[in-house]
């Protein structure tokens, strides 16, 4: 990642710490708006977030399929 920075009042580290909750849709409205504002102004976090989301969704598909196959 490029040098971490603060965009829209939240740092890259704070965004990354909340990324899983953001993808899951479990953040408060205020936290979600803050993360989205940061992502709108930070190309590095946007790129990482896209990759993270893809990996997370793939893992859920694999793990979900494993549960279905064992039942």
BELBEL-V327944 format. One record per run of one state. SS is the DSSP state (helix for helix, strand for strand, loop for the rest). FROM is the first residue (numbers start at 1). TO is the last residue. Records with the same first field share a line. If there is no record, write none. Layout:
SS: FROM-TO / FROM-TO
This chain:
loop: 1-5 / 8-9 / 25-28 / 42-42 / 71-71
strand: 6-7 / 10-11
helix: 12-24 / 29-41 / 43-70
